[in-house]
Structures are given as structure tokens and as C-alpha cells.
Amino acid sequence: MKTWWNRLVDAWTDLNGRERALVGAVGVVALLGLFWLTLVAPTLDWAASAERRAATARDELRAVQALRSQFDRVNAPLSRVRERIHSGPKGEIFTTLEDLARKSAVKVASMEPRTSPASEAYKETKVQVVLKSVSLAQTVNYLHRIESAPQLLSVKSLRIRARADKPELLDVTFTVSSFEPVPS
């Protein structure tokens, strides 16, 4: 190692002032190039990569926030329905419908249970209700009472026909569902 160093020192001393300046400038440029390649360029690449990752993270955050907002808009009504199911009074749907009909001055012609699909979380009870010779006002009053009852009741289908013998009266058929949580 010393021989290489000694040779380098001898070569340097043999150079005149102008040659030394030129070799020194080349050495400085070489050192600057090495410094650039080993420290500055990797640091700049890392900074650019970090900025790209940060921009991607911001985009992903905006997407997650949009999904959260959409979830909240969809989930809010569902949460209110779940709350009504869990906190509402429990009762026999037939008794509730008869009581609401009496309050609406409507005589129910028939009520028949209907099958409903099974659910893991809720038990749905469906009843088909038939009203004969009722006025539009009575029908609207009865349906409003059903929809606004403390127990969660939902009118699923509705068929209204004017009577041929008395056009001012209606025959109404509809299906009402009630929901109860399935015991765990």
C-alpha cells in the first residue's frame, strides 16, 4: 500500500503547476461525482418515492372517507330500523292489526298468515289483510296507523280495487310484516 502511495506522491511532485491544477480539478470532479452517486441521488430518489407514497396514501384516505360516508348514509336508516325492532313493543301481529283497524273504524274481512323467508337475525311474520267495502279515507287512515305503530310493521304489498256495485267504496288487500330479533 505504501508503494502505491509513494508512487502517487512522486508523480504529483513531478507535475508542474498547471498539470497539478488540472489533475486536482479532475480529482475534485471525481469526488463530487462519487458524492452525488452515493449520497445525493439516493436521497433524492427516496424523497420522490416518499412523496409518491404520501400521494397514494392521501388518495386511499379520500377513498376510504368516501366509502365511510356512503356507509354512514346507508347504515343510518338501517340502524334506526334495527333500533325500532329491538326497542319496540313485542306483540301478536294479528292483535295489533285488529286493534289498529278498530281505531280506524275499519272492519277486517280476513287476515291470513303468509310464509316468509328465514333470516339469521330477525324473524319476519307476514299477514295478508283483506278489507271489503271501505272508503279511501278509512284505508289511508288504517295504513297510516300501521306504518306509524310503535311495533315495527311494514306494508309490503297493496292492491286496491273499486267495487262495481258501489264505486265510492274499495276492496283492499295488502300484506303486513312484523319483525322480531331471533333469540341467540
C-alpha positions as CSV (number, residue, x, y, z in Angstrom):
1,M,0.0,0.0,0.0
2,K,2.9,2.3,0.8
3,T,4.4,1.8,-2.5
4,W,1.3,2.9,-4.3
5,W,1.1,5.9,-2.1
6,N,4.7,6.7,-2.6
7,R,4.4,6.4,-6.4
8,L,1.4,8.7,-6.3
9,V,3.2,11.4,-4.3
10,D,6.3,11.1,-6.6
11,A,4.0,11.5,-9.7
12,W,2.4,14.6,-8.1
13,T,5.7,16.2,-7.3
14,D,6.9,15.6,-10.9
15,L,3.9,17.6,-12.2
16,N,4.2,21.4,-12.9
17,G,1.7,23.9,-11.5
18,R,-0.7,23.8,-14.5
19,E,-0.8,20.0,-14.6
20,R,-1.4,19.9,-10.8
21,A,-4.3,22.2,-11.2
22,L,-5.8,20.1,-14.0
23,V,-5.3,16.8,-12.1
24,G,-6.7,18.4,-8.9
25,A,-9.8,19.7,-10.8
26,V,-10.3,16.2,-12.2
27,G,-10.0,14.7,-8.7
28,V,-12.5,17.2,-7.3
29,V,-15.0,16.4,-10.1
30,A,-14.5,12.7,-9.5
31,L,-15.1,13.2,-5.7
32,L,-18.2,15.3,-6.4
33,G,-19.5,12.6,-8.8
34,L,-18.9,9.9,-6.2
35,F,-20.6,12.0,-3.6
36,W,-23.6,12.6,-5.9
37,L,-23.9,8.9,-6.8
38,T,-23.6,7.6,-3.2
39,L,-25.4,10.2,-1.2
40,V,-27.4,12.9,-3.1
41,A,-29.1,10.8,-5.8
42,P,-30.3,8.0,-3.5
43,T,-31.6,10.7,-1.1
44,L,-33.5,12.5,-3.9
45,D,-34.9,9.1,-5.1
46,W,-36.0,8.2,-1.6
47,A,-37.7,11.7,-1.2
48,A,-39.5,11.3,-4.6
49,S,-40.6,7.8,-3.6
50,A,-41.8,9.1,-0.3
51,E,-43.8,11.8,-2.0
52,R,-45.4,9.3,-4.3
53,R,-46.3,7.0,-1.4
54,A,-47.7,10.0,0.5
55,A,-49.8,11.0,-2.5
56,T,-51.1,7.4,-2.9
57,A,-51.9,7.3,0.9
58,R,-53.8,10.6,0.6
59,D,-55.8,9.2,-2.4
60,E,-56.5,6.0,-0.5
61,L,-57.6,8.0,2.6
62,R,-60.0,10.1,0.4
63,A,-61.4,6.8,-1.0
64,V,-61.9,5.3,2.5
65,Q,-63.5,8.6,3.7
66,A,-65.9,8.5,0.7
67,L,-66.7,4.8,1.5
68,R,-67.2,5.6,5.1
69,S,-69.6,8.5,4.2
70,Q,-71.5,6.2,1.9
71,F,-71.7,3.5,4.6
72,D,-73.0,6.0,7.1
73,R,-75.7,7.2,4.7
74,V,-76.8,3.6,4.1
75,N,-76.3,2.4,7.6
76,A,-78.2,5.2,9.4
77,P,-81.7,4.2,8.2
78,L,-80.9,0.6,8.8
79,S,-79.7,1.3,12.4
80,R,-83.0,3.2,13.1
81,V,-84.9,0.1,11.8
82,R,-82.8,-2.2,14.0
83,E,-83.4,0.1,17.0
84,R,-87.1,0.0,16.4
85,I,-87.1,-3.8,16.1
86,H,-85.1,-4.2,19.4
87,S,-86.8,-1.5,21.4
88,G,-90.3,-1.6,20.1
89,P,-93.1,-3.4,21.9
90,K,-93.4,-7.1,21.2
91,G,-96.9,-8.4,20.5
92,E,-99.0,-10.6,18.3
93,I,-99.3,-9.0,14.9
94,F,-102.9,-10.2,14.5
95,T,-104.0,-8.5,17.7
96,T,-102.1,-5.3,16.8
97,L,-103.7,-5.2,13.3
98,E,-107.2,-5.8,14.8
99,D,-106.7,-3.0,17.4
100,L,-105.5,-0.6,14.7
101,A,-108.5,-1.5,12.5
102,R,-110.9,-0.8,15.3
103,K,-109.2,2.6,15.9
104,S,-109.5,3.4,12.2
105,A,-113.2,2.3,12.1
106,V,-112.4,-0.4,9.6
107,K,-113.8,-3.9,9.6
108,V,-111.2,-6.5,8.5
109,A,-112.8,-9.1,6.2
110,S,-109.9,-11.6,6.7
111,M,-106.3,-12.0,8.0
112,E,-104.2,-14.9,6.9
113,P,-100.6,-15.7,7.8
114,R,-98.1,-15.9,5.0
115,T,-94.8,-17.7,4.8
116,S,-91.7,-15.6,4.9
117,P,-88.0,-16.4,4.2
118,A,-85.9,-17.2,7.2
119,S,-83.2,-14.8,8.4
120,E,-80.4,-15.3,10.8
121,A,-81.0,-12.1,12.8
122,Y,-84.8,-11.5,12.5
123,K,-88.0,-13.4,12.5
124,E,-90.5,-11.9,10.0
125,T,-94.2,-12.6,10.4
126,K,-96.3,-11.8,7.4
127,V,-100.1,-11.4,7.3
128,Q,-102.3,-10.8,4.3
129,V,-105.2,-8.4,5.3
130,V,-108.4,-8.1,3.2
131,L,-110.7,-5.1,3.7
132,K,-114.1,-5.1,1.9
133,S,-116.3,-2.0,1.2
134,V,-114.1,0.6,2.8
135,S,-113.7,4.3,1.9
136,L,-110.4,5.7,0.7
137,A,-110.1,7.8,3.9
138,Q,-110.6,4.7,6.0
139,T,-107.9,2.9,4.0
140,V,-105.4,5.7,4.3
141,N,-106.1,6.1,8.0
142,Y,-105.6,2.4,8.6
143,L,-102.4,2.1,6.5
144,H,-101.0,5.2,8.3
145,R,-101.7,3.7,11.7
146,I,-100.0,0.5,10.6
147,E,-96.9,2.3,9.3
148,S,-96.6,4.6,12.4
149,A,-97.4,1.9,15.0
150,P,-94.9,1.5,17.9
151,Q,-94.3,-2.1,16.9
152,L,-92.3,-2.1,13.6
153,L,-94.9,-3.0,11.0
154,S,-94.3,-2.7,7.3
155,V,-96.8,-2.8,4.4
156,K,-95.1,-5.0,1.8
157,S,-97.8,-5.1,-1.0
158,L,-101.0,-3.3,-1.6
159,R,-103.8,-3.9,-4.1
160,I,-106.9,-1.6,-4.3
161,R,-109.9,-2.2,-6.4
162,A,-113.1,-0.1,-6.7
163,R,-116.3,-2.0,-6.1
164,A,-118.6,-2.5,-9.1
165,D,-121.7,-2.1,-7.0
166,K,-120.5,1.0,-5.1
167,P,-117.7,2.8,-6.9
168,E,-117.1,5.1,-3.9
169,L,-116.0,2.0,-1.8
170,L,-112.9,-0.1,-2.2
171,D,-111.8,-3.7,-1.7
172,V,-108.2,-3.6,-0.4
173,T,-105.7,-6.4,0.0
174,F,-102.3,-5.9,1.5
175,T,-99.5,-7.8,3.2
176,V,-98.0,-6.6,6.5
177,S,-94.8,-7.8,8.0
178,S,-93.6,-7.5,11.6
179,F,-90.1,-8.3,12.8
180,E,-88.6,-9.7,16.0
181,P,-85.0,-10.4,16.8
182,V,-84.1,-14.1,16.7
183,P,-83.0,-15.3,20.2
184,S,-79.3,-16.0,20.3
